[in-house]
Amino acid sequence: MPLKAVLFDFNGVILDDEAIHAALIEEILLQENLRPQRGEYDLFCLGRSDRACLDNLLSRRGRAVTPAYLDKLVAQKAVAYRARLANMEPFPFFAGAIALLEKLHAAQLKIAIVTGALQSDVDLALERGNLTGIVDCIISAESVERGKPYPDPYLRAIAALQALGGDLTAADCLAIEDTLVGVQSAREASVKVLGVAHTYPFHMLQRRCHWVLDRLDQFDLEEIAPVFDRSVAATPS
């Protein structure tokens, strides 16, 4: 089966903004009179939606928060995030991200964004990168009840691409991920995974992914596509 679609994670793959998210989450914890703890953002938030992140951090401190209160915190963070990015120049795209998206579009591959980010965050970045017209579907935090590491976001993306027409299955798709929970989500949806070592070390991703790159600008479509044509993929050791 040929490669027909590439499914991108967003934060940490396309956008180099993880430090911004971590700082904003820390601000919310301080607002809640809670002391941020070293390493907890990586453990409880990387690859997850803001809602899951905040729920995890508050619950482990014994805070019982209502869905409405979580909604308030997520909305507050979204406003602060957009304010941080509003005048940022250059916009924090990873090197090679825009060029890769354009190359895949030119190769007539379907492109999806599969992320725990809010739809508004993704829309902002795509607009700033002049990428809106080349992305076929966006599965955001609002699209599914269960986000990564569950397979639901990737399953939803595949269904959305199928609805656009054409014969496409999980076996025809490649996910590009930077976090362990993202890799787990894609693999549980039976999607092959290319890890990019933007967030976790190369060796940690290598044990879990079919391919691993240090940087997006190392992506070689001519090297990966034939593996799908043979319907054989390297398996993690």
C-alpha positions as CSV (number, residue, x, y, z in Angstrom):
1,M,0.0,0.0,0.0
2,P,1.5,3.4,-0.9
3,L,1.9,6.2,1.5
4,K,-1.2,8.4,1.2
5,A,-1.3,10.6,4.2
6,V,1.0,12.2,6.8
7,L,-0.5,13.0,10.2
8,F,1.4,15.7,12.1
9,D,1.5,16.4,15.8
10,F,1.6,20.1,16.3
11,N,3.3,21.4,19.5
12,G,6.8,20.1,19.5
13,V,6.7,19.0,15.9
14,I,5.6,21.9,13.7
15,L,5.7,24.7,16.4
16,D,8.6,25.2,18.8
17,D,6.4,26.5,21.6
18,E,6.7,23.9,24.4
19,A,8.5,26.4,26.6
20,I,5.7,28.9,26.2
21,H,3.1,26.3,27.2
22,A,5.2,25.2,30.3
23,A,5.6,28.8,31.4
24,L,1.8,29.5,31.1
25,I,0.9,26.3,33.0
26,E,3.4,27.3,35.8
27,E,1.7,30.7,35.9
28,I,-1.7,29.0,36.4
29,L,-0.3,26.9,39.2
30,L,1.1,29.9,41.0
31,Q,-2.3,31.6,40.6
32,E,-3.8,28.6,42.3
33,N,-1.3,29.0,45.2
34,L,0.5,25.8,44.1
35,R,4.3,25.5,43.8
36,P,5.3,24.1,40.4
37,Q,7.4,20.9,40.8
38,R,10.4,20.0,38.7
39,G,9.7,17.5,36.0
40,E,5.9,17.4,36.4
41,Y,5.2,19.3,33.2
42,D,7.1,16.7,31.2
43,L,5.4,13.8,33.1
44,F,1.8,15.0,33.1
45,C,1.5,17.5,30.2
46,L,3.8,16.7,27.3
47,G,1.7,15.5,24.3
48,R,-1.6,16.0,26.2
49,S,-4.3,18.6,25.9
50,D,-4.3,21.6,28.3
51,R,-7.4,20.3,29.9
52,A,-5.8,16.9,30.7
53,C,-2.6,18.6,31.8
54,L,-4.3,20.9,34.3
55,D,-6.6,18.2,35.5
56,N,-3.6,15.9,36.1
57,L,-1.6,18.6,38.0
58,L,-4.5,19.8,40.1
59,S,-5.9,16.3,40.9
60,R,-2.5,15.0,42.1
61,R,-2.5,17.9,44.6
62,G,-5.9,16.9,45.9
63,R,-7.8,19.7,44.2
64,A,-11.3,18.7,43.1
65,V,-12.1,20.9,40.1
66,T,-15.3,21.0,38.2
67,P,-15.5,20.7,34.4
68,A,-16.6,24.3,34.3
69,Y,-13.6,25.5,36.3
70,L,-11.3,23.5,34.0
71,D,-12.9,25.2,31.0
72,K,-12.2,28.6,32.6
73,L,-8.5,27.7,33.1
74,V,-8.1,26.4,29.6
75,A,-9.7,29.5,28.2
76,Q,-7.5,31.7,30.3
77,K,-4.4,29.9,29.1
78,A,-5.6,30.1,25.5
79,V,-5.9,33.9,25.7
80,A,-2.4,34.2,27.3
81,Y,-0.9,31.9,24.7
82,R,-2.2,33.9,21.7
83,A,-1.0,37.1,23.4
84,R,2.5,35.7,23.7
85,L,2.5,34.7,20.0
86,A,0.8,37.8,18.6
87,N,3.9,39.8,17.9
88,M,6.5,37.1,17.9
89,E,8.9,37.4,15.0
90,P,10.0,35.1,13.6
91,F,7.0,32.8,14.4
92,P,8.4,29.8,16.2
93,F,8.1,27.2,13.5
94,F,10.7,24.4,13.7
95,A,13.3,24.5,10.9
96,G,12.0,22.6,8.0
97,A,8.4,22.4,9.1
98,I,6.9,24.7,6.5
99,A,9.1,23.3,3.7
100,L,8.1,19.7,4.6
101,L,4.4,20.5,4.7
102,E,4.7,22.2,1.3
103,K,6.7,19.3,-0.2
104,L,4.1,16.7,1.0
105,H,1.3,18.8,-0.4
106,A,3.1,19.1,-3.7
107,A,3.4,15.3,-3.7
108,Q,-0.4,15.1,-3.4
109,L,-0.4,13.4,0.0
110,K,-3.2,14.1,2.4
111,I,-2.1,16.1,5.4
112,A,-3.7,16.1,8.9
113,I,-2.9,17.9,12.1
114,V,-3.5,15.6,15.1
115,T,-3.0,17.5,18.3
116,G,-4.0,18.2,21.9
117,A,-3.8,21.9,21.1
118,L,-6.9,24.0,20.7
119,Q,-8.3,24.6,17.2
120,S,-7.7,28.3,17.6
121,D,-4.0,27.7,18.3
122,V,-3.6,25.6,15.2
123,D,-5.5,28.1,13.0
124,L,-3.3,30.9,14.2
125,A,-0.1,29.1,13.3
126,L,-1.4,27.9,9.9
127,E,-2.4,31.4,9.0
128,R,1.0,32.9,10.0
129,G,2.7,30.2,7.9
130,N,0.4,30.6,4.9
131,L,-0.4,26.9,5.4
132,T,-4.2,26.9,5.7
133,G,-4.9,25.7,2.2
134,I,-2.6,22.7,2.4
135,V,-3.9,21.0,5.5
136,D,-6.8,18.6,4.8
137,C,-8.1,18.2,8.3
138,I,-7.4,19.2,11.9
139,I,-8.1,17.0,14.9
140,S,-7.7,19.2,17.9
141,A,-8.5,19.1,21.6
142,E,-12.1,19.8,20.9
143,S,-12.5,17.0,18.4
144,V,-12.3,14.0,20.8
145,E,-13.3,13.3,24.4
146,R,-10.2,11.1,25.0
147,G,-6.9,12.7,23.8
148,K,-3.5,11.2,23.5
149,P,-2.2,8.6,24.6
150,Y,-5.5,7.1,23.6
151,P,-5.8,6.2,19.9
152,D,-9.0,8.3,19.5
153,P,-7.3,11.4,17.8
154,Y,-5.6,9.3,15.2
155,L,-8.7,7.2,14.5
156,R,-10.7,10.4,14.1
157,A,-8.2,11.8,11.7
158,I,-8.2,8.7,9.5
159,A,-12.0,8.7,9.5
160,A,-12.0,12.4,8.5
161,L,-9.5,11.8,5.6
162,Q,-11.6,8.8,4.5
163,A,-14.6,11.1,4.3
164,L,-12.7,13.3,1.9
165,G,-12.8,10.5,-0.6
166,G,-10.3,7.8,-1.7
167,D,-9.3,4.5,-0.4
168,L,-7.3,5.1,2.7
169,T,-6.6,3.1,5.9
170,A,-4.3,3.4,8.9
171,A,-1.7,1.3,7.0
172,D,-1.5,4.1,4.4
173,C,-0.6,6.7,7.0
174,L,2.5,8.0,8.7
175,A,2.4,9.9,12.0
176,I,5.1,12.4,13.0
177,E,5.4,12.7,16.7
178,D,7.8,14.0,19.3
179,T,6.3,12.7,22.6
180,L,5.9,9.3,24.1
181,V,2.2,9.7,24.6
182,G,1.8,10.8,21.0
183,V,3.7,7.8,19.7
184,Q,1.5,5.5,21.8
185,S,-1.6,7.1,20.5
186,A,-0.5,6.6,16.8
187,R,0.7,3.1,17.3
188,E,-2.5,2.0,19.1
189,A,-4.4,3.3,16.0
190,S,-2.1,1.1,13.9
191,V,-0.3,4.0,12.3
192,K,3.4,3.8,11.6
193,V,5.4,6.5,13.4
194,L,8.3,8.7,12.6
195,G,9.7,10.2,15.8
196,V,11.5,13.6,15.7
197,A,13.8,14.2,18.6
198,H,12.7,17.8,19.4
199,T,11.5,16.9,22.9
200,Y,12.8,13.4,23.9
201,P,16.2,12.0,23.1
202,F,16.7,10.1,19.9
203,H,17.4,6.8,21.7
204,M,14.1,7.0,23.7
205,L,12.1,7.4,20.5
206,Q,14.1,4.8,18.6
207,R,12.8,2.1,20.9
208,R,9.2,3.0,20.1
209,C,9.1,4.4,16.6
210,H,9.5,2.9,13.1
211,W,11.9,5.8,12.1
212,V,13.5,8.5,14.1
213,L,15.1,11.8,13.0
214,D,16.9,14.5,14.9
215,R,15.3,17.3,12.9
216,L,12.4,17.7,10.5
217,D,14.6,19.0,7.7
218,Q,16.2,15.5,7.6
219,F,12.8,14.0,6.4
220,D,13.3,12.1,3.1
221,L,10.1,11.2,1.3
222,E,12.0,9.2,-1.3
223,E,13.4,7.0,1.5
224,I,10.2,6.4,3.4
225,A,7.6,6.1,0.7
226,P,9.0,2.9,-0.9
227,V,8.6,1.1,2.5
228,F,4.9,1.7,2.2
229,D,4.9,0.5,-1.4
230,R,6.4,-2.8,-0.2
231,S,3.8,-2.9,2.7
232,V,6.8,-3.6,5.0
233,A,8.0,-1.3,7.8
234,A,10.9,-1.4,10.1
235,T,9.8,-2.3,13.6
236,P,11.3,-0.8,16.7
237,S,13.9,-3.0,18.5
